[in-house]
């Protein structure tokens, strides 16, 4: 198999690596899957009915940018959630899941040169792997910025050398963060937006976990742009129904930003996009209009936060997440802890290093495991208890 040179040194993706690590060993107990962030809470019962009622739409090619009804529902949700007014005709585009959007936005918007040099694309480390692939695909340099406890589990982009900042074209930021659950404050967003103005780059705000939180809803990037009166072309926000509504298989997300930015994204999508089928767009329209199921879903996660905090209370270095549905648990060695947990308990987790990248011989995820709290309540509680007893020696 031949790969372009830019992809030649990619490690195996996280989950094939995990299978290679674990599948040659028998589980040490009843299997509990806590690796992938795939929600298992119930989605609204009427979603299927909505798809069936609109099934005639499978006979038509769907619009690349999303139906007018879907785009309107999205902008109405943004107005309710963030107090930001968007025009459905020029400020949003429907996506076939946010991963597609996070990739193709770089394809559409990253310049070939920046400040006379190869452009830099900044991203947190650890990170959602599509950020790196997007940077490599456009011939940019991915710059991995550590997101550790010392920086509040968010990257400190302002600490980078001037030379890198001058040629920065795109900055990825995930808030709430995957995997640490950290939330960017309004001040964090303001500082980053001011940097974008100073150094002329775009911010790609990955906010797909925005509706899973403990108390206060996380502030959004578009909200801060509006409050600052900043250039709306500086920030693109990405959202999804996968986590908010427990509908990862619906593949419904959106991108929102300034008119010029969205026009460029739509232009590329006209040639290379994979739009959501019309019956699924109809279902997504109704899901974006409903908040009752989101409130119920958040209550389920609130109970899981409580259980996790109770079980892990005495674990040295335990950090209770602000939002999202992952635990980022400290261990001496992530791979060794993952293998031990599987062989001794049957609980399947993910080594943190698989979500990071080595920089100067250091991988910020190496001393962690990521644990997804997506299993049913009792199963999750049992899995966390077994993990604690195995890895941290609590009697």
N, C-alpha and C positions, 0 to 999 in steps of 0.2 A: 504494500500500500504506500502511495506517495502523498506526502503532505507538502504544502508550501513551506518554505524555510521558516517563515515567521511562526509556524505552529509546531515546529519539529521538536521543541524541548518541553512541550506540555506534559505535565504528569497525567496519569489516569484520573478520570473524574472521581469525585469523592466516593460515590456509592459502589462503582466497580472496585475501587481500592479497598473499601470496607469488606466487600464479599471475598476478595482475595485474602484479607487478613483473618476473617472469621470462619469461612465456610468449610475449611478443612478440619474444624474442631466441633465436637458435639456440644450442644448447650448444656449448662449445668443445672437447669431447672426449666419450668414452664416458660416458653418464649414470650417476652414482652418487647414489642417493637417501639423504640423511642429514638429513632434515627432521623427520619425524614419529616419535614414540616408539612404534613398532609392532614388537614383538619378532618376529624371524624365526628364532630358534633352534628346533630341533625340540621339539614338545610330546610328552608320553608317548604311545607308539603305541597303548596300550590305551584311550585316551579314546574313540575312535570306537567300539570294541567295546562299551564301557559304555553309550554312547548307544543303539546298536542293540539291545542286550540289554534295555533299559528303554523301548523305543520305544512300547510300549503306553500309556505315560503321556501321550502326546500326545492321548489321548482324554479326559483329565481336566483340570479347572481346577486349577492348582497353588496351594498355600497361599501367601498373600501374604507371610507371615513366613519362608517357607522350610520345607522338610520337617524333621521331627524328626531324621532321620538326618543331614541336612546341618548343622543347627544344632549337633548333638552333635559332629560332626567338626570344626566350627569351634572350639568351646570346647575340645576336646581339643588342637587345634593351638595355641591361645593358651596353654594350660597348658604344653605342651612348649616353646614358643618364649619365653614371657615369665615362666613360673612364676605366672601369674595364674589363679585359679579363677573361672569364670563359670558361671552357670546357663543352659543352653540355652533354657529356657522364658521367661526374663525379661531376660536380659542381651545377647542378640544378635538380629539380624534379617538375613536374606539380602537381597542387593541385585542388581539388574540392572546391575552395574558400579558403581564407586564414584562416578562423576560424578552419577548419579541420586541417590545417597545424600547427597552433599555439597550438592546443591541442595535436596532435599526436607527434609533435617534443619533447614535454616534456615526453610523454610516452616512446619514443625511447631513450632519452638521459639523463634523470635525474637519477643519481645514487640512490641506496637505502640508502646509508649512505654517509655523507660528514664530514670530520674532526671528525670521530667517533661518529657522532650525526645525528639526523633527519635533512635532507637537508632543506635549506631555499630557497624559490623562491620569489624573490623580484618583486614588481609591483607598478606602480603609483596608487595613490588613489585621485580622481576617476579613473576608469579603465574599459577596455573592459572585460566583465564578464568571458569570456572563460579563461583568465589568471588564475583566482582563481580556476575554476573547474579543469583545468589541474594540478595545484599544488596539490589539494586535491586528485585527481585520482591517483597520483603517491606516495601518502603517505608523501608528503613534507609539510612543514609549509609555507603557504602564508604569506608574510610580506608586509603590506600595507604602502607605503611611501607617505606622503602627497605631492601633486603637486598643490601648491597654488600660489597666486600672489607673495608672499615673495620669492619663489624659481623660479620665472619666469614661473610658471605653468608647470614645469618639476620636477621630483623627484630628491632630493639631496641624492643619494645613498651613497656618501662618508661620510655623517654625521652619518651613522649607527654605532652602537657599533661593536668593533672588533670581538666579539663573533659571531655575526650574519654574518658578512662578511666572516669569516673563514669557515662557513658551508653553504655558499651560493653556489648553483649549477647552477641556472638559473636566469637571470635578464630580465624581459620584459620591453621594452620601446617603446612607440608609438610616432613617429615623422613623419609628423605633428600630434600633439596630438588630440585625441578624449577624451574630448569634447572641450578643450580650444583653439585649433588651434595654440599652441606654436610649434616652430621649434627648434630642437636640433642643435646647432652650431657645427662646426668642432672641436672646443675646448671641447665642452661637450662630443662628441663622443670619442675624444682622451683620456680624463680623464677616461671615463667609460671603454675603452679598456685597458688602463693601469691598472685599478683596476681588470679587468678580468684576466690579466696576473699575477698580484700580488696574487690574492686570488683564482685563478684557477676555474673560472666559465665561462659559456657561456652566450652570449647576444642574445636575441631573438628580433630583430629589426622589429617591425610592422610598415611598411612604406606604407600602402595601400592608404594613402591620399597624396602621394608624388607629384602627378601631378596636384594638385589643390592648386595654390599659387598665390600671388599677383604679385611679381616682379621676384626676383631671385629664381631659383629652389632650394629646400632644399638639403643640402648635404646629401649623403647617407652613411650608416654605412660601406658598403663594400669599398666605395671610400676611407674612412679614414683608414681602415685596410690596403689597398694597399699603401697609402701614408706613413704610419708608418712602413711598413714592418712587421706588426704584424702577429701572427699565424692565418692563415685563418680559423682554426677550432674554433676560439673564437666567431665568429659572424655568425648568421643565419639571412638572410634578407627575409622578406615576402612581396609579392606584389600581386596585384589583378587588374583585369579589371573592377571590380564593380564600382569603383569611377572614375578611369581614363577615362573609355570609356562608362560610363552609362549602364553597362551590369551586374547588380547584379544577374539576372536570368541565365546568362550563366555559372556561378559558375566556373570561370577560374582564377586561381592564380598560384603562384609558390613560391618555397623556394630555396634559393641559399646560398651556403656556402662551407666549405672545403670538400675535398673528403671523409674523414673518417666520418664526420658528415652526409653528404648526403647518404653515404652507409648505415649507421645505420637507417636513416629515410626510405630509400627504403626497407630495410629488414623488418621493421614493416609493411610497406604499402603492401608488398607482401602477408601478412596474413590478414590484417585488413583494407586495403584501399578501397576507392570507386572512381575509376578513371573516368575521364570525357569521355563521349562517343566520338567516333572518329569524327563524323560530327561536334561536338562542338569544338573538338580540332583543326579541320581544320579551323573553323571560328576564333578561338582564335589566331591561327598562323598568319592569315592575319591582325587581329586587332593589335597585337603586332608590326607588321611591318609598320603600318600607324600612322603618327603623326598629319596629317592635322585635323582630327576630335578632337584630344586632344587639339590642339591650339584653335579651335572654342569653345570647351567646357570651356576652361579656360577663354576665353573672356566673356562668359555668367556669370561665377562666379565673374569675376572682376566687372561687372556691379552690381551684387548683393552686393558685398562688399561696393561699392560706395553708394548704396541705404541704406544699413544698417547703415553705418557711418553717413549719413545725418539724418536719422530718429532718431537714438539713440545718437546723438551728445551731447545732454544736460543731458543724463542720468548719475547720479553720479556713478562713478566706472565702466563705460562702457569700455570694453577692445576690441578693434578692432582686429579680429583674423589675424595672419600672413598667415595662410593657412587653408585648409579644408573648410567645408561648414556649420559649426556650430557657433552659437553665444552662449556665456556662460555669461548669464545676471545676475547681482547681484540683489537679492531680500532679504527681511527680512526672509522669510521662503518659501522654494521651493514648498512644497506641498500646502501650503495655496495660494501661488501666482498662481500655476497651476489651482487649483480649481476655484479661482476667475476669472481668464482669461477665462476659459471654460464657467462658468455660466453667465458672463457678456458680453462676446464678441464672443464665439464660436471658439476661437483660441485654438488649442490643442498643448500643449508643454509638456516637460518631466521634472519632478523635478530632480534637480541635485543629491539629496541624493540617488536616485535609481541607480546611476552609481558609488556610493562610498560605503564605508564600515565604520561602527563605530569603532574607535580605541580610547580607553580610554575615551569613551563618546563623541567623536568628529567625525563628518562626514564632510570632506572638501567640499562635494557637497551640504550640507544642505542649504546654503545661495545663491543658484543659480537655474536657470532653463536653460535647453538646448533647443535651438531653431534651427531646421534644415532648412536651406535655399534651399530646394530642389523643392519647388512648382514653378509653372510658375511665371515669373517676376512680373506681375501685382497682382497676388494673394498673392505672398510673401510680396510685398510692402504694400498691404492692411492689411495683417495679422500683420506685424510689427507695422504699425501705430496704429492699434487697441490695440495691446499689450502695446505700449508706453503710450497711452492715459489712458488705464485702470490701469496699474501698477505703472506708474510714474507721473500721473496727469498732463500731458502736454496738454494745451488747443490748 
